[in-house]
Amino acid sequence: MAFDPTAPKPDTKDWTWVVGQRCDFCEFDGRLVTGPEVSSMIPGLVSRWVRVLERDSVAVRPAAEVWSPLEYGCHVRDVFEIFAGRATLILTDDEARFADWDQDATALEQKYWLQKPGQVADELAAQGRQVSGVFAAVPDGAWDRVGRRSNGSVFTVDTLGRYMVHDVVHHLADVRG
């Protein structure tokens, strides 16, 4: 690639507000989604991401410190994997705690900019099916089970699902997908 894979400026904003408000950038409104709807939303989002990853210019960064659509696709693939694990942990552990995730460090460690778009699309689709299955299998009485992120943020299975969907939708807006 003809660019220096510099990590974007770290985003230190607390995005947990998106589960109960509308995001003006991507127009996702966490108040209009419930946990049981998360599973059915994922296939459509995956299809949109696969189309993004088929673009000829998928690996081109719009600016030096802004991820390319390919890098965002890698991130979304990893979001699906991480949130499947977090939801499973909340459902199985009464004292569920999970570490905060440094997405920029992951991008550099895994060299997102060098990954093959077709392979990323396949992996994103597989992880999407996995996380969709986790949310589809949540028992009716378990949506309010609680987990805590290491920074103190508290999520229920319901809010975790809405938080994840916002991330996926928001990044589609980032790449005009």
Backbone as a printed PyTorch tensor [residue, N CA C, xyz], in Angstrom:
tensor([[[  0.8320,  -1.1700,   0.0000],
         [  0.0000,   0.0000,   0.0000],
         [  0.8830,   1.2420,   0.0000]],

        [[  0.3390,   2.3050,  -0.5250],
         [  1.0950,   3.5340,  -0.6530],
         [  0.8870,   4.4690,   0.5320]],

        [[  0.4050,   3.9780,   1.6210],
         [  0.1890,   4.8450,   2.7710],
         [  0.8470,   4.2500,   4.0020]],

        [[  1.1290,   5.1190,   4.9380],
         [  1.6460,   4.6880,   6.2230],
         [  0.4490,   4.2810,   7.0700]],

        [[  0.4010,   3.0360,   7.5230],
         [ -0.7760,   2.5830,   8.2790],
         [ -0.8430,   3.1930,   9.6780]],

        [[ -0.9530,   4.4870,   9.7140],
         [ -1.0690,   5.1980,  10.9660],
         [ -2.4580,   4.9570,  11.5510]],

        [[ -2.4750,   4.7280,  12.8250],
         [ -3.7770,   4.5560,  13.4820],
         [ -4.4990,   5.8920,  13.5070]],

        [[ -5.8170,   5.8530,  13.3570],
         [ -6.5800,   7.0970,  13.5040],
         [ -6.3660,   7.6740,  14.9000]],

        [[ -6.6390,   8.9490,  15.0410],
         [ -6.5710,   9.5740,  16.3630],
         [ -7.5090,   8.7840,  17.2730]],

        [[ -7.0330,   8.3570,  18.4390],
         [ -7.8830,   7.5580,  19.3260],
         [ -9.1990,   8.2560,  19.6370]],

        [[-10.2720,   7.5070,  19.5690],
         [-11.6000,   8.0140,  19.8880],
         [-11.8530,   7.7210,  21.3580]],

        [[-11.8060,   8.7440,  22.1690],
         [-11.9800,   8.5640,  23.6060],
         [-13.4100,   8.8690,  24.0560]],

        [[-14.2950,   9.1030,  23.0990],
         [-15.6910,   9.4050,  23.4000],
         [-16.3800,   8.1700,  23.9900]],

        [[-17.2130,   8.3910,  24.9840],
         [-18.0100,   7.3090,  25.5480],
         [-19.2640,   7.1600,  24.6880]],

        [[-19.3090,   6.0960,  23.8990],
         [-20.3980,   5.8720,  22.9480],
         [-21.5790,   5.1250,  23.5480]],

        [[-21.5650,   4.8370,  24.8360],
         [-22.6520,   4.0470,  25.4140],
         [-23.9980,   4.7660,  25.3360]],

        [[-24.0070,   6.0520,  25.1440],
         [-25.2470,   6.8240,  25.0310],
         [-26.1010,   6.3720,  23.8460]],

        [[-25.4970,   5.7190,  22.8590],
         [-26.2370,   5.3710,  21.6360],
         [-27.3390,   4.3410,  21.8760]],

        [[-27.3230,   3.6720,  23.0050],
         [-28.3840,   2.6860,  23.2490],
         [-29.7080,   3.3540,  23.6040]],

        [[-29.6640,   4.6280,  23.9850],
         [-30.8840,   5.3020,  24.3860],
         [-31.1480,   6.6180,  23.6860]],

        [[-30.4040,   6.8830,  22.6090],
         [-30.5720,   8.1300,  21.8670],
         [-30.3380,   7.8830,  20.3830]],

        [[-30.6270,   8.9150,  19.5980],
         [-30.3790,   8.8740,  18.1580],
         [-28.9950,   9.4380,  17.8820]],

        [[-28.2410,   8.7520,  17.0390],
         [-26.9310,   9.2260,  16.5880],
         [-27.1740,  10.0660,  15.3310]],

        [[-26.8520,  11.3380,  15.4060],
         [-27.1100,  12.2210,  14.2640],
         [-26.2700,  11.8570,  13.0440]],

        [[-25.0920,  11.2990,  13.2440],
         [-24.2340,  10.9700,  12.1150],
         [-24.8020,   9.8270,  11.2750]],

        [[-25.1450,   8.7150,  11.9320],
         [-25.5920,   7.5290,  11.1850],
         [-27.1010,   7.3320,  11.2270]],

        [[-27.7850,   8.1150,  12.0610],
         [-29.2360,   8.0860,  12.2100],
         [-29.7640,   6.8440,  12.9360]],

        [[-28.8790,   6.0470,  13.5110],
         [-29.3150,   4.9160,  14.3270],
         [-29.9410,   5.4650,  15.6020]],

        [[-31.0740,   4.9240,  15.9740],
         [-31.7460,   5.3350,  17.2000],
         [-31.9200,   4.1130,  18.0890]],

        [[-31.1100,   4.0460,  19.1250],
         [-31.1350,   2.9030,  20.0290],
         [-32.4490,   2.7070,  20.7520]],

        [[-33.2680,   3.7380,  20.8130],
         [-34.5720,   3.6150,  21.4720],
         [-35.5550,   2.8080,  20.6300]],

        [[-35.2590,   2.6860,  19.3330],
         [-36.1910,   2.0320,  18.4190],
         [-35.8450,   0.5640,  18.1580]],

        [[-34.8230,   0.0700,  18.8320],
         [-34.3760,  -1.3140,  18.6410],
         [-34.4320,  -2.0190,  19.9860]],

        [[-34.8820,  -3.2590,  19.9750],
         [-34.8430,  -4.0630,  21.1950],
         [-33.9050,  -5.2340,  20.9680]],

        [[-33.4020,  -5.7660,  22.0450],
         [-32.4950,  -6.9050,  21.9610],
         [-32.9950,  -8.0280,  21.0730]],

        [[-34.2600,  -8.4370,  21.2080],
         [-34.7470,  -9.5250,  20.3640],
         [-34.7240,  -9.2130,  18.8630]],

        [[-34.6470,  -7.9400,  18.4940],
         [-34.5760,  -7.5730,  17.0700],
         [-33.1580,  -7.6260,  16.5080]],

        [[-32.1630,  -7.6450,  17.3700],
         [-30.7620,  -7.5830,  16.9330],
         [-30.4350,  -8.7080,  15.9610]],

        [[-30.8020,  -9.9140,  16.3100],
         [-30.4680, -11.0650,  15.4660],
         [-30.9950, -10.9090,  14.0460]],

        [[-32.2120, -10.4260,  13.9040],
         [-32.8030, -10.3040,  12.5680],
         [-32.2340,  -9.1320,  11.7780]],

        [[-31.5870,  -8.1930,  12.4330],
         [-30.9880,  -7.0480,  11.7440],
         [-29.6360,  -7.3980,  11.1110]],

        [[-28.9480,  -8.3530,  11.6870],
         [-27.5680,  -8.6280,  11.2880],
         [-27.4380,  -9.1050,   9.8440]],

        [[-28.2540, -10.0160,   9.3350],
         [-28.0660, -10.4480,   7.9430],
         [-28.0930,  -9.2990,   6.9300]],

        [[-28.9860,  -8.3460,   7.0910],
         [-29.0370,  -7.2070,   6.1820],
         [-27.8000,  -6.3370,   6.2830]],

        [[-27.2980,  -6.1670,   7.5050],
         [-26.0840,  -5.3890,   7.6960],
         [-24.8810,  -6.1060,   7.0910]],

        [[-24.8330,  -7.4160,   7.2550],
         [-23.7490,  -8.2100,   6.6490],
         [-23.7750,  -8.0520,   5.1340]],

        [[-24.9450,  -8.1420,   4.5270],
         [-25.0470,  -7.9940,   3.0680],
         [-24.5070,  -6.6490,   2.6110]],

        [[-24.8220,  -5.6070,   3.3370],
         [-24.3120,  -4.2810,   2.9840],
         [-22.8020,  -4.2220,   3.1010]],

        [[-22.2470,  -4.8420,   4.1450],
         [-20.7920,  -4.8540,   4.3190],
         [-20.1110,  -5.6670,   3.2240]],

        [[-20.7000,  -6.7730,   2.8340],
         [-20.1090,  -7.5800,   1.7500],
         [-20.0420,  -6.7490,   0.4720]],

        [[-21.0840,  -5.9870,   0.1790],
         [-21.0640,  -5.1130,  -1.0070],
         [-19.9650,  -4.0610,  -0.8980]],

        [[-19.7870,  -3.4980,   0.2850],
         [-18.7020,  -2.5250,   0.4960],
         [-17.3540,  -3.1760,   0.1980]],

        [[-17.1750,  -4.3980,   0.6760],
         [-15.8890,  -5.0820,   0.5190],
         [-15.6330,  -5.5310,  -0.9150]],

        [[-16.6220,  -5.4480,  -1.7730],
         [-16.4560,  -5.7890,  -3.1960],
         [-16.0300,  -4.5860,  -4.0390]],

        [[-15.9530,  -3.4160,  -3.4600],
         [-15.5720,  -2.2060,  -4.1990],
         [-14.1340,  -2.3150,  -4.7100]],

        [[-13.9050,  -1.7530,  -5.8880],
         [-12.5500,  -1.7360,  -6.4470],
         [-11.5790,  -0.9540,  -5.5680]],

        [[-12.0410,   0.1180,  -4.9590],
         [-11.1740,   0.9930,  -4.1620],
         [-11.2720,   0.7070,  -2.6620]],

        [[-11.6200,  -0.5180,  -2.3120],
         [-11.9020,  -0.8680,  -0.9220],
         [-10.7110,  -0.6200,   0.0130]],

        [[ -9.4950,  -0.7010,  -0.4860],
         [ -8.3210,  -0.5460,   0.3770],
         [ -7.7740,   0.8890,   0.3910]],

        [[ -8.4410,   1.8030,  -0.2670],
         [ -7.9610,   3.1840,  -0.3420],
         [ -8.4820,   3.9850,   0.8380]],

        [[ -7.5550,   4.5890,   1.5550],
         [ -7.9330,   5.4520,   2.6700],
         [ -8.3180,   6.8310,   2.1330]],

        [[ -9.3990,   7.4030,   2.6440],
         [ -9.7770,   8.7460,   2.2060],
         [ -8.8350,   9.8270,   2.7370]],

        [[ -8.1370,   9.5200,   3.8130],
         [ -7.1220,  10.4010,   4.3960],
         [ -6.1550,   9.5060,   5.1720]],

        [[ -4.9630,  10.0190,   5.4170],
         [ -3.9190,   9.1990,   6.0440],
         [ -4.3500,   8.5710,   7.3700]],

        [[ -5.1250,   9.2970,   8.1560],
         [ -5.5130,   8.7820,   9.4710],
         [ -6.9780,   8.3690,   9.5380]],

        [[ -7.5520,   8.0230,   8.3870],
         [ -8.9310,   7.5280,   8.3340],
         [ -8.8990,   6.1500,   7.6920]],

        [[ -9.4820,   5.1810,   8.3570],
         [ -9.4850,   3.8230,   7.8280],
         [-10.1360,   3.7480,   6.4520]],

        [[ -9.6350,   2.8270,   5.6690],
         [-10.2590,   2.4920,   4.3900],
         [-11.5040,   1.6460,   4.6620]],

        [[-12.3790,   1.4920,   3.6680],
         [-13.5120,   0.5780,   3.8480],
         [-13.0540,  -0.8400,   4.2240]],

        [[-11.9340,  -1.2760,   3.6910],
         [-11.3970,  -2.5960,   4.0530],
         [-11.0860,  -2.6600,   5.5450]],

        [[-10.4290,  -1.6390,   6.0600],
         [-10.0790,  -1.6250,   7.4750],
         [-11.3330,  -1.5730,   8.3520]],

        [[-12.3080,  -0.7670,   7.9370],
         [-13.5710,  -0.7570,   8.6770],
         [-14.2430,  -2.1270,   8.6150]],

        [[-14.1720,  -2.7970,   7.4680],
         [-14.7500,  -4.1340,   7.3470],
         [-14.0850,  -5.1240,   8.2930]],

        [[-12.7620,  -5.0320,   8.4070],
         [-12.0450,  -5.8850,   9.3660],
         [-12.5170,  -5.5970,  10.7890]],

        [[-12.6750,  -4.3220,  11.0860],
         [-13.1420,  -3.9240,  12.4150],
         [-14.5300,  -4.5000,  12.7040]],

        [[-15.4380,  -4.3990,  11.7480],
         [-16.7950,  -4.9150,  11.9440],
         [-16.7690,  -6.4260,  12.1310]],

        [[-15.9530,  -7.1200,  11.3550],
         [-15.7940,  -8.5690,  11.5400],
         [-15.3990,  -8.8620,  12.9820]],

        [[-14.4360,  -8.0940,  13.5010],
         [-13.9660,  -8.3060,  14.8630],
         [-15.0020,  -7.8790,  15.8990]],

        [[-15.7760,  -6.8410,  15.5950],
         [-16.8760,  -6.4360,  16.4790],
         [-17.8350,  -7.6090,  16.6520]],

        [[-18.2230,  -8.2320,  15.5440],
         [-19.1330,  -9.3790,  15.6340],
         [-18.5520, -10.4700,  16.5390]],

        [[-17.2780, -10.7770,  16.3600],
         [-16.6560, -11.8250,  17.1750],
         [-16.6200, -11.4460,  18.6510]],

        [[-16.2000, -10.2370,  18.9390],
         [-16.0710,  -9.7980,  20.3250],
         [-17.4340,  -9.7390,  21.0160]],

        [[-18.4340,  -9.2310,  20.3070],
         [-19.7410,  -9.0910,  20.9420],
         [-20.4530, -10.4300,  21.0880]],

        [[-20.1800, -11.3720,  20.2300],
         [-20.7060, -12.7280,  20.4540],
         [-20.1320, -13.2820,  21.7470]],

        [[-18.8430, -13.0710,  21.9570],
         [-18.2000, -13.5250,  23.1920],
         [-18.7200, -12.8110,  24.4240]],

        [[-18.9020, -11.5050,  24.3060],
         [-19.4010, -10.7410,  25.4490],
         [-20.8330, -11.1310,  25.8070]],

        [[-21.6760, -11.2850,  24.8050],
         [-23.0550, -11.6840,  25.0830],
         [-23.0880, -13.0610,  25.7290]],

        [[-22.2900, -13.9820,  25.2120],
         [-22.2270, -15.3260,  25.7880],
         [-21.7490, -15.2690,  27.2320]],

        [[-20.7540, -14.4400,  27.4980],
         [-20.2410, -14.3020,  28.8630],
         [-21.3210, -13.7730,  29.8070]],

        [[-22.0420, -12.7530,  29.3740],
         [-23.1120, -12.2040,  30.2170],
         [-24.1790, -13.2650,  30.4870]],

        [[-24.4690, -14.0620,  29.4800],
         [-25.5080, -15.0810,  29.6350],
         [-25.0850, -16.2480,  30.5220]],

        [[-23.7900, -16.4620,  30.6710],
         [-23.3140, -17.6370,  31.4060],
         [-22.6310, -17.3210,  32.7290]],

        [[-22.3160, -16.0580,  32.9910],
         [-21.5660, -15.6850,  34.1860],
         [-22.3230, -14.5890,  34.9340]],

        [[-22.6960, -14.8800,  36.1720],
         [-23.4360, -13.8990,  36.9680],
         [-22.6160, -12.6700,  37.3230]],

        [[-21.3240, -12.7470,  37.2160],
         [-20.4320, -11.6160,  37.5040],
         [-19.6320, -11.2540,  36.2520]],

        [[-20.2880, -11.2500,  35.1010],
         [-19.5960, -11.0530,  33.8270],
         [-18.8520,  -9.7160,  33.7810]],

        [[-17.5760,  -9.8240,  33.4600],
         [-16.7250,  -8.6450,  33.2790],
         [-15.8780,  -8.8930,  32.0360]],

        [[-15.7420,  -7.8570,  31.2430],
         [-14.9190,  -7.9940,  30.0460],
         [-14.0510,  -6.7620,  29.8780]],

        [[-12.8970,  -6.9810,  29.3020],
         [-11.9260,  -5.9080,  29.1120],
         [-12.3970,  -4.9340,  28.0480]],

        [[-11.9870,  -3.6860,  28.2140],
         [-12.1990,  -2.7140,  27.1600],
         [-11.3700,  -3.1880,  25.9670]],

        [[-11.7240,  -2.7900,  24.7690],
         [-11.0540,  -3.2690,  23.5610],
         [-10.3800,  -2.0970,  22.8630]],

        [[ -9.0940,  -2.2140,  22.6240],
         [ -8.3530,  -1.1830,  21.8940],
         [ -8.4080,  -1.5310,  20.4110]],

        [[ -9.4060,  -0.9820,  19.7280],
         [ -9.6120,  -1.3070,  18.3220],
         [ -8.4580,  -0.8370,  17.4430]],

        [[ -7.8230,   0.2610,  17.7990],
         [ -6.7130,   0.7540,  16.9890],
         [ -5.4930,  -0.1630,  17.1050]],

        [[ -5.2300,  -0.6540,  18.3070],
         [ -4.1250,  -1.5990,  18.4810],
         [ -4.3940,  -2.8810,  17.7060]],

        [[ -5.6340,  -3.3460,  17.7310],
         [ -5.9950,  -4.5510,  16.9800],
         [ -5.7680,  -4.3410,  15.4870]],

        [[ -6.1730,  -3.1860,  14.9840],
         [ -6.0030,  -2.8850,  13.5510],
         [ -4.5360,  -2.9400,  13.1490]],

        [[ -3.6720,  -2.3940,  13.9880],
         [ -2.2410,  -2.4100,  13.6760],
         [ -1.6500,  -3.8140,  13.8230]],

        [[ -2.0110,  -4.4960,  14.9090],
         [ -1.4930,  -5.8500,  15.1390],
         [ -1.8890,  -6.8100,  14.0240]],

        [[ -3.1390,  -6.7180,  13.5590],
         [ -3.6330,  -7.6300,  12.5360],
         [ -3.4130,  -7.1110,  11.1130]],

        [[ -2.8220,  -5.9210,  11.0100],
         [ -2.5470,  -5.3110,   9.7040],
         [ -3.7890,  -5.3240,   8.8130]],

        [[ -4.8160,  -4.6810,   9.3080],
         [ -6.0800,  -4.6200,   8.5830],
         [ -5.8920,  -4.1810,   7.1300]],

        [[ -5.0240,  -3.2390,   6.8840],
         [ -4.8320,  -2.6670,   5.5510],
         [ -4.2660,  -3.6600,   4.5460]],

        [[ -3.7180,  -4.7600,   5.0160],
         [ -3.1350,  -5.7630,   4.1190],
         [ -4.0340,  -6.9850,   3.9100]],

        [[ -5.1610,  -7.0270,   4.5740],
         [ -6.0100,  -8.2100,   4.4720],
         [ -6.7350,  -8.2530,   3.1300]],

        [[ -7.0860,  -9.4460,   2.7230],
         [ -7.7510,  -9.6610,   1.4220],
         [ -9.2520,  -9.4110,   1.5660]],

        [[ -9.7910,  -8.5010,   0.7530],
         [-11.2100,  -8.1470,   0.8900],
         [-12.1660,  -9.3340,   0.8070]],

        [[-11.9370, -10.2600,  -0.1120],
         [-12.8260, -11.4170,  -0.2290],
         [-12.8100, -12.2810,   1.0170]],

        [[-11.6410, -12.4660,   1.5750],
         [-11.5180, -13.2590,   2.7990],
         [-12.1810, -12.5290,   3.9690]],

        [[-11.9790, -11.2040,   4.0390],
         [-12.6190, -10.4210,   5.1000],
         [-14.1400, -10.5220,   4.9770]],

        [[-14.6520, -10.4410,   3.7440],
         [-16.1020, -10.5550,   3.5350],
         [-16.6140, -11.9060,   4.0280]],

        [[-15.8960, -12.9740,   3.7040],
         [-16.3030, -14.3090,   4.1450],
         [-16.2710, -14.4150,   5.6780]],

        [[-15.2040, -13.8910,   6.2790],
         [-15.0730, -13.9540,   7.7390],
         [-16.1180, -13.0780,   8.4230]],

        [[-16.3820, -11.8950,   7.8580],
         [-17.3980, -11.0070,   8.4090],
         [-18.7600, -11.6960,   8.3690]],

        [[-19.0640, -12.3470,   7.2560],
         [-20.3400, -13.0620,   7.1360],
         [-20.4270, -14.1950,   8.1580]],

        [[-19.3500, -14.9310,   8.3270],
         [-19.3450, -16.0410,   9.2940],
         [-19.5100, -15.5170,  10.7200]],

        [[-18.7950, -14.4580,  11.0610],
         [-18.9240, -13.8850,  12.4090],
         [-20.3100, -13.2780,  12.6060]],

        [[-20.8730, -12.7130,  11.5230],
         [-22.2370, -12.1880,  11.6000],
         [-23.2390, -13.2900,  11.9110]],

        [[-23.0750, -14.4370,  11.2500],
         [-23.9670, -15.5740,  11.5360],
         [-23.7960, -16.0210,  12.9820]],

        [[-22.5640, -16.0500,  13.4500],
         [-22.2890, -16.4700,  14.8270],
         [-22.9740, -15.5470,  15.8350]],

        [[-22.7510, -14.2350,  15.7050],
         [-23.3260, -13.3070,  16.6760],
         [-24.8480, -13.2540,  16.5410]],

        [[-25.3560, -13.3860,  15.3340],
         [-26.8010, -13.4350,  15.1440],
         [-27.3880, -14.6370,  15.8780]],

        [[-26.6960, -15.7600,  15.7960],
         [-27.1490, -16.9620,  16.4930],
         [-27.1390, -16.7970,  17.9990]],

        [[-26.1160, -16.1270,  18.5160],
         [-26.0500, -15.8840,  19.9610],
         [-27.2520, -15.0540,  20.4080]],

        [[-27.5360, -13.9720,  19.6890],
         [-28.6590, -13.1160,  20.0860],
         [-30.0060, -13.7860,  19.8290]],

        [[-30.0950, -14.6180,  18.8150],
         [-31.3510, -15.3390,  18.5420],
         [-31.6680, -16.3410,  19.6450]],

        [[-30.6380, -16.8440,  20.3140],
         [-30.8230, -17.8850,  21.3240],
         [-31.0030, -17.3480,  22.7450]],

        [[-31.0360, -16.0320,  22.9110],
         [-31.1970, -15.4730,  24.2580],
         [-32.5800, -15.8400,  24.7930]],

        [[-32.6360, -16.4930,  25.9390],
         [-33.9390, -16.8270,  26.5270],
         [-34.7120, -15.5560,  26.8990]],

        [[-36.0250, -15.6380,  26.8610],
         [-36.8670, -14.4680,  27.1350],
         [-36.4960, -13.7460,  28.4230]],

        [[-36.2130, -14.4470,  29.4670],
         [-35.9270, -13.8050,  30.7510],
         [-34.5040, -13.3410,  30.9390]],

        [[-33.6760, -13.4340,  29.9150],
         [-32.2470, -13.1510,  30.0870],
         [-31.7870, -11.8230,  29.4930]],

        [[-32.6740, -11.0740,  28.8780],
         [-32.2610,  -9.8210,  28.2210],
         [-31.7400,  -8.7810,  29.2030]],

        [[-32.1110,  -8.8820,  30.4610],
         [-31.6690,  -7.9120,  31.4660],
         [-30.4540,  -8.3660,  32.2650]],

        [[-29.8810,  -9.5040,  31.8900],
         [-28.6530,  -9.9390,  32.5750],
         [-27.5610,  -8.9040,  32.3290]],

        [[-26.6990,  -8.7120,  33.3230],
         [-25.7420,  -7.6030,  33.3200],
         [-24.2980,  -8.0790,  33.1790]],

        [[-23.5350,  -7.2860,  32.4450],
         [-22.0910,  -7.4530,  32.3520],
         [-21.4410,  -6.0920,  32.4660]],

        [[-20.1900,  -6.0920,  32.8970],
         [-19.4750,  -4.8260,  33.0820],
         [-18.1770,  -4.8230,  32.2880]],

        [[-17.9700,  -3.7140,  31.6030],
         [-16.7070,  -3.5080,  30.8970],
         [-15.6970,  -2.9790,  31.9110]],

        [[-14.4240,  -3.2030,  31.6490],
         [-13.3920,  -2.8350,  32.6180],
         [-13.3670,  -1.3430,  32.9390]],

        [[-13.9040,  -0.5020,  32.0770],
         [-13.9280,   0.9400,  32.3580],
         [-15.1320,   1.3360,  33.2100]],

        [[-15.9490,   0.3540,  33.6180],
         [-17.0920,   0.6130,  34.4790],
         [-18.4310,   0.6550,  33.7590]],

        [[-18.4290,   0.6910,  32.4290],
         [-19.6950,   0.7070,  31.6870],
         [-20.4630,  -0.5760,  31.9450]],

        [[-21.7630,  -0.4230,  32.1790],
         [-22.6300,  -1.5590,  32.4650],
         [-23.5420,  -1.7870,  31.2630]],

        [[-23.6300,  -3.0420,  30.8500],
         [-24.4850,  -3.4320,  29.7360],
         [-25.3900,  -4.5690,  30.1770]],

        [[-26.6030,  -4.5680,  29.6550],
         [-27.4400,  -5.7580,  29.7160],
         [-27.2380,  -6.4650,  28.3720]],

        [[-27.7440,  -7.6600,  28.2340],
         [-27.6720,  -8.3330,  26.9320],
         [-28.3810,  -7.4620,  25.8930]],

        [[-29.5020,  -6.8790,  26.2860],
         [-30.2640,  -6.0040,  25.3980],
         [-29.4410,  -4.8010,  24.9470]],

        [[-28.8640,  -4.0560,  25.8890],
         [-28.1250,  -2.8540,  25.5090],
         [-26.8300,  -3.1970,  24.7890]],

        [[-26.2350,  -4.3270,  25.1100],
         [-25.0350,  -4.7550,  24.3990],
         [-25.3460,  -4.9850,  22.9210]],

        [[-26.4720,  -5.6090,  22.6430],
         [-26.8620,  -5.8440,  21.2550],
         [-27.1130,  -4.5480,  20.5130]],

        [[-27.7980,  -3.6100,  21.1490],
         [-28.0660,  -2.3230,  20.5040],
         [-26.7780,  -1.5340,  20.2850]],

        [[-25.8840,  -1.5990,  21.2480],
         [-24.5780,  -0.9260,  21.1460],
         [-23.7920,  -1.4850,  19.9540]],

        [[-23.8130,  -2.8070,  19.8070],
         [-23.1150,  -3.4530,  18.6890],
         [-23.7260,  -3.0410,  17.3560]],

        [[-25.0560,  -3.0840,  17.2580],
         [-25.7010,  -2.7220,  15.9910],
         [-25.3660,  -1.2810,  15.6280]],

        [[-25.3530,  -0.3900,  16.6070],
         [-24.9700,   0.9890,  16.2990],
         [-23.5760,   1.0390,  15.6860]],

        [[-22.6420,   0.3260,  16.2530],
         [-21.2650,   0.3460,  15.7400],
         [-21.2340,  -0.0750,  14.2660]],

        [[-21.9420,  -1.1200,  13.9440],
         [-21.9690,  -1.6450,  12.5740],
         [-22.6360,  -0.6510,  11.6220]],

        [[-23.7510,  -0.0800,  12.0510],
         [-24.4690,   0.9040,  11.2340],
         [-23.6340,   2.1790,  11.0810]],

        [[-23.0330,   2.6230,  12.1550],
         [-22.2380,   3.8510,  12.1370],
         [-21.0770,   3.7280,  11.1390]],

        [[-20.4310,   2.5810,  11.1460],
         [-19.3060,   2.4130,  10.2230],
         [-19.7660,   2.2490,   8.7770]],

        [[-20.9750,   1.7460,   8.5590],
         [-21.5250,   1.7790,   7.2020],
         [-21.6680,   3.2180,   6.7410]],

        [[-22.0940,   4.0890,   7.6310],
         [-22.1890,   5.5120,   7.2700],
         [-20.8000,   6.0930,   7.0160]],

        [[-19.8070,   5.6540,   7.7840],
         [-18.4330,   6.1250,   7.5640],
         [-17.9590,   5.8260,   6.1400]],

        [[-18.3460,   4.6620,   5.6300],
         [-17.8610,   4.2390,   4.2930],
         [-18.9210,   4.4260,   3.2060]],

        [[-19.9940,   5.0930,   3.5590],
         [-21.1050,   5.3380,   2.6270],
         [-21.6360,   4.0260,   2.0510]],

        [[-21.8720,   3.0820,   2.9570],
         [-22.3500,   1.7730,   2.5590],
         [-23.8240,   1.6580,   2.6930]]])
